[in-house]
Amino acid sequence: MVCVIGEALIDLVMDPATAGSPGPKGYLAHPGGSPFNVAVGLARLGQPTELLGRLAGDAFGRQLRAHAEANGVDLGYAVDATEPSTLAVVSLDADRNASYDFYLTGTADWQWSAAELDRMPADTSWIHTGSLASWTDPGAGVIADQLRRRRDRHPVAVSYDPNIRPALLPDHGAALVRVEAMVGLADVVKASAEDLDWLYPGQDADQVLRRWRSLGPSVVVLTDGGRGARFLAADGEVATVPSRPVTVVDTVGAGDAFMAGLINALVRSGLSAAAVPAAVAEAILVAALTCARAGANPPTAAELAAAQEPG
């Protein structure tokens, strides 16, 4: 069982029917949040997955619950939060790349207590976290403490995706310290080229991957859009897996789909160096299939299998 800890929020995406009009704009509400998307992606790929999230009792919270349950995500350990749902307003540029404005003051996703996280089953074998929940106070420190305690008590694999949002991180130095602390708690780390550009401006990305490997994780992967993904091989050399050609509808949820694909493949194969190239290639395919349709809409196991068939 994979347990995903983190935010479940609502993406308010501009309605294409009103985007070009001079009058008021309409928005469509879609379930989102990086950890939430990863949980849905894993469940669609057939991986037993539970979401340890703080879900509000408002209309948006009910929408999030319904979407998770419809996709087979286990919400048995999710928290019934009294705070309102977090909102993200999504804008798409001419190339359909997404940017986000967040409304998160006093919302449900950041108010974790140790007791709430202790609800996680003791036999959880894989924990994934990252994104806003891993660096937004007050909950970020509670999540990090939980990971430390879990690793001390039980054999568990941890994956982490910082998913940096610069507008929400005004103190660069503090953000870097927090991200590197989380890297040190993980076995598998995935980041985007944009994440590293912000965290380590002007530094060589391959050297950053080696720095992160020295902090503890055995698998370190960098995604770079149409240029594919890079990872550190067992000998410390950087290997590249090319992207998959696809007609891009938009990139919403692409990084989360990659993360779900990577975790799913590594759960099946184990955390061996020999398994990483194939796992990264499969994750790239999962992300490509997501980019070929609108929104955070990752493939099912059947769709992935069909895309893997020769010819």
C-alpha positions as CSV (number, residue, x, y, z in Angstrom):
1,M,0.0,0.0,0.0
2,V,1.3,3.5,-0.9
3,C,0.2,6.3,1.4
4,V,0.3,9.8,-0.1
5,I,0.5,12.7,2.4
6,G,-0.3,16.2,1.2
7,E,-2.8,18.7,-0.2
8,A,-6.0,18.1,-2.0
9,L,-7.2,21.4,-3.5
10,I,-9.4,22.8,-6.2
11,D,-8.0,24.1,-9.5
12,L,-10.1,26.9,-10.9
13,V,-9.4,26.8,-14.6
14,M,-10.7,29.5,-17.0
15,D,-13.6,28.3,-19.1
16,P,-12.4,28.3,-22.7
17,A,-15.9,29.5,-23.7
18,T,-15.2,32.8,-21.9
19,A,-11.4,33.1,-22.2
20,G,-11.5,35.3,-25.3
21,S,-14.5,37.4,-24.5
22,P,-14.1,41.0,-23.1
23,G,-16.6,40.4,-20.3
24,P,-16.4,38.5,-17.0
25,K,-14.5,35.2,-17.2
26,G,-15.9,31.9,-16.1
27,Y,-14.0,29.2,-14.2
28,L,-14.4,25.4,-14.0
29,A,-13.6,23.7,-10.7
30,H,-11.3,20.6,-11.1
31,P,-9.9,18.4,-8.3
32,G,-6.2,19.0,-8.0
33,G,-3.1,19.4,-5.8
34,S,0.1,17.5,-6.6
35,P,-0.2,14.8,-3.9
36,F,-3.9,14.4,-4.7
37,N,-3.0,14.0,-8.4
38,V,-0.3,11.5,-7.5
39,A,-2.7,9.4,-5.4
40,V,-5.3,9.4,-8.3
41,G,-2.6,8.5,-10.8
42,L,-1.4,5.6,-8.7
43,A,-4.9,4.2,-8.1
44,R,-5.7,4.4,-11.8
45,L,-2.5,2.4,-12.5
46,G,-3.8,-0.3,-10.2
47,Q,-1.6,0.5,-7.3
48,P,-3.4,0.2,-3.9
49,T,-3.3,3.8,-2.6
50,E,-4.5,5.7,0.4
51,L,-4.6,9.5,0.6
52,L,-3.8,11.0,4.0
53,G,-5.1,14.4,3.3
54,R,-7.2,17.0,5.2
55,L,-10.4,17.3,3.3
56,A,-12.8,20.1,4.0
57,G,-16.5,19.7,4.6
58,D,-17.5,22.4,2.0
59,A,-18.7,21.8,-1.5
60,F,-15.2,21.7,-2.9
61,G,-14.1,19.2,-0.2
62,R,-17.1,17.0,-1.2
63,Q,-16.0,17.2,-4.8
64,L,-12.5,16.1,-3.9
65,R,-13.8,13.2,-1.9
66,A,-16.1,12.0,-4.7
67,H,-13.3,12.2,-7.3
68,A,-10.8,10.3,-5.2
69,E,-13.3,7.6,-4.3
70,A,-14.5,7.3,-7.9
71,N,-10.9,6.6,-8.9
72,G,-10.3,4.0,-6.2
73,V,-8.3,6.0,-3.8
74,D,-8.7,4.8,-0.2
75,L,-9.8,7.7,2.1
76,G,-10.2,5.7,5.2
77,Y,-7.4,7.6,7.0
78,A,-8.2,11.1,5.6
79,V,-9.0,13.8,8.0
80,D,-12.4,15.5,8.2
81,A,-11.2,19.1,8.3
82,T,-13.2,22.1,9.6
83,E,-11.2,24.6,7.6
84,P,-12.2,25.5,4.0
85,S,-10.6,24.0,0.9
86,T,-7.5,25.5,-0.7
87,L,-8.0,27.1,-4.2
88,A,-5.6,27.5,-7.1
89,V,-6.4,29.7,-10.1
90,V,-4.9,28.1,-13.2
91,S,-3.8,30.1,-16.2
92,L,-2.6,28.6,-19.5
93,D,-0.1,30.4,-21.8
94,A,-0.1,30.2,-25.6
95,D,1.7,26.8,-25.5
96,R,-0.8,25.4,-22.9
97,N,1.7,25.5,-20.1
98,A,0.1,26.0,-16.7
99,S,0.8,28.7,-14.0
100,Y,-0.9,29.0,-10.7
101,D,-2.2,31.6,-8.2
102,F,-3.0,30.1,-4.8
103,Y,-5.5,31.0,-2.1
104,L,-4.3,29.1,1.0
105,T,-4.5,31.3,4.1
106,G,-6.3,29.4,6.9
107,T,-7.3,26.5,4.6
108,A,-7.4,22.9,5.5
109,D,-4.3,21.5,3.9
110,W,-1.7,23.0,6.2
111,Q,-3.1,22.4,9.7
112,W,-1.7,18.9,10.4
113,S,-1.3,17.6,13.9
114,A,0.9,14.7,14.9
115,A,-2.1,12.7,16.0
116,E,-3.7,13.0,12.6
117,L,-0.6,11.7,10.8
118,D,-0.3,8.9,13.4
119,R,-3.5,7.5,11.8
120,M,-1.3,6.1,9.0
121,P,-1.2,2.2,9.3
122,A,2.0,0.8,10.8
123,D,2.5,-1.6,7.9
124,T,2.5,1.2,5.2
125,S,5.4,0.2,2.9
126,W,5.7,3.4,0.8
127,I,5.0,7.0,1.7
128,H,4.9,9.8,-0.9
129,T,4.8,13.5,-0.1
130,G,5.9,16.8,-1.5
131,S,4.7,20.0,-3.0
132,L,3.1,22.8,-0.9
133,A,2.4,20.5,2.0
134,S,6.1,19.8,2.4
135,W,7.1,23.4,2.8
136,T,4.0,25.3,4.0
137,D,3.8,26.0,7.7
138,P,2.5,25.0,10.2
139,G,2.0,21.5,8.8
140,A,5.3,21.0,6.9
141,G,7.3,20.4,10.1
142,V,4.7,17.9,11.4
143,I,5.0,15.9,8.1
144,A,8.8,15.9,8.3
145,D,8.7,14.8,11.9
146,Q,6.3,11.9,11.0
147,L,8.7,10.7,8.3
148,R,11.6,10.7,10.7
149,R,9.7,8.7,13.2
150,R,8.4,6.3,10.6
151,R,11.8,5.6,9.3
152,D,13.1,5.0,12.8
153,R,10.4,2.5,13.6
154,H,9.5,0.6,10.4
155,P,11.0,-0.3,7.0
156,V,9.4,2.1,4.6
157,A,10.3,3.7,1.3
158,V,9.8,7.4,1.0
159,S,9.4,9.4,-2.2
160,Y,9.5,13.2,-2.5
161,D,8.7,15.9,-5.1
162,P,9.4,19.5,-4.0
163,N,7.2,20.9,-6.8
164,I,8.4,24.4,-6.2
165,R,6.0,27.4,-6.5
166,P,8.3,30.5,-6.2
167,A,5.4,32.9,-5.4
168,L,4.8,31.0,-2.2
169,L,8.4,30.8,-1.1
170,P,9.6,34.4,-0.4
171,D,12.6,33.2,1.7
172,H,14.9,31.4,-0.8
173,G,17.4,30.4,1.8
174,A,14.8,28.9,4.2
175,A,13.2,27.1,1.3
176,L,16.4,25.5,0.2
177,V,17.2,24.3,3.8
178,R,13.7,22.7,4.0
179,V,13.9,21.1,0.6
180,E,17.3,19.6,1.3
181,A,16.1,18.3,4.7
182,M,13.2,16.5,2.9
183,V,15.6,15.1,0.3
184,G,17.6,13.6,3.1
185,L,14.5,11.8,4.4
186,A,13.7,10.2,1.0
187,D,14.7,7.2,-1.0
188,V,13.3,8.5,-4.3
189,V,13.4,12.2,-5.3
190,K,12.0,13.6,-8.5
191,A,12.3,17.3,-9.4
192,S,11.8,19.4,-12.5
193,A,14.4,21.5,-14.3
194,E,12.4,24.6,-13.2
195,D,12.6,23.4,-9.5
196,L,16.4,23.2,-9.7
197,D,16.7,26.5,-11.6
198,W,15.0,28.3,-8.8
199,L,16.6,26.4,-5.9
200,Y,20.2,26.5,-7.3
201,P,20.4,29.4,-9.8
202,G,23.3,29.2,-12.2
203,Q,24.4,25.7,-10.9
204,D,24.8,22.7,-13.1
205,A,21.8,20.4,-12.7
206,D,23.9,17.2,-12.9
207,Q,26.0,18.4,-10.0
208,V,22.8,19.2,-8.0
209,L,21.6,15.6,-8.7
210,R,24.9,14.3,-7.3
211,R,24.6,16.6,-4.2
212,W,21.1,15.3,-3.6
213,R,22.3,11.7,-3.9
214,S,24.9,12.4,-1.2
215,L,22.1,13.5,1.1
216,G,20.6,10.0,1.2
217,P,18.2,9.0,-1.7
218,S,19.1,6.1,-3.9
219,V,17.0,7.3,-6.9
220,V,17.3,10.9,-8.0
221,V,15.4,12.0,-11.2
222,L,15.2,15.3,-13.1
223,T,12.3,15.9,-15.5
224,D,12.9,18.4,-18.3
225,G,9.7,18.6,-20.4
226,G,10.2,17.8,-24.1
227,R,13.9,16.9,-23.4
228,G,12.9,13.8,-21.3
229,A,14.4,13.0,-18.0
230,R,17.8,12.4,-16.4
231,F,18.8,10.3,-13.5
232,L,21.9,9.2,-11.6
233,A,23.0,5.8,-12.5
234,A,24.6,3.5,-9.8
235,D,28.1,4.6,-10.9
236,G,27.3,8.3,-10.4
237,E,27.0,9.1,-14.1
238,V,24.0,10.9,-15.4
239,A,21.8,8.9,-17.8
240,T,19.1,10.4,-20.1
241,V,15.8,8.9,-21.1
242,P,14.2,10.7,-24.1
243,S,10.7,12.1,-24.1
244,R,7.8,10.4,-25.9
245,P,6.3,12.3,-28.9
246,V,2.8,13.5,-28.2
247,T,0.4,16.2,-29.3
248,V,0.2,18.3,-26.2
249,V,-3.3,19.5,-25.1
250,D,-1.9,20.9,-21.9
251,T,0.7,20.1,-19.2
252,V,-1.6,20.2,-16.2
253,G,-0.7,17.4,-13.9
254,A,2.1,16.1,-16.1
255,G,4.7,16.1,-13.4
256,D,2.3,14.4,-10.9
257,A,1.6,11.7,-13.5
258,F,5.3,11.2,-14.0
259,M,5.7,10.8,-10.2
260,A,2.8,8.3,-10.1
261,G,4.3,6.3,-12.9
262,L,7.7,6.3,-11.3
263,I,6.4,5.1,-7.9
264,N,4.2,2.5,-9.5
265,A,7.1,1.0,-11.5
266,L,9.5,1.0,-8.6
267,V,7.0,-0.6,-6.2
268,R,6.7,-3.4,-8.7
269,S,10.4,-3.8,-9.4
270,G,12.0,-2.7,-6.1
271,L,14.5,0.0,-5.5
272,S,17.4,-1.5,-7.4
273,A,19.7,0.5,-9.7
274,A,19.0,-1.9,-12.5
275,A,15.2,-1.1,-12.3
276,V,15.6,2.7,-12.6
277,P,16.0,3.2,-16.4
278,A,12.8,1.2,-17.2
279,A,10.9,2.9,-14.4
280,V,11.8,6.4,-15.7
281,A,10.9,5.4,-19.2
282,E,7.5,4.1,-18.0
283,A,7.0,7.3,-16.0
284,I,7.7,9.4,-19.1
285,L,5.0,7.5,-21.0
286,V,2.5,8.0,-18.2
287,A,3.2,11.8,-18.4
288,A,3.0,11.9,-22.2
289,L,-0.4,10.2,-22.1
290,T,-1.6,12.8,-19.6
291,C,-0.4,15.7,-21.7
292,A,-2.4,14.3,-24.7
293,R,-5.6,15.2,-23.0
294,A,-7.0,18.1,-21.0
295,G,-6.3,18.6,-17.3
296,A,-4.9,16.3,-14.7
297,N,-6.3,13.1,-16.3
298,P,-3.7,10.3,-15.9
299,P,-4.0,7.0,-17.7
300,T,-5.4,3.8,-16.4
301,A,-3.4,0.6,-16.2
302,A,-5.1,-0.6,-19.3
303,E,-4.4,2.6,-21.2
304,L,-0.7,2.3,-20.2
305,A,-0.5,-1.3,-21.3
306,A,-2.1,-0.5,-24.7
307,A,0.5,2.3,-25.2
308,Q,3.3,0.0,-24.4
309,E,2.3,-2.6,-27.0
310,P,4.6,-2.7,-30.1
311,G,3.5,-0.8,-33.1
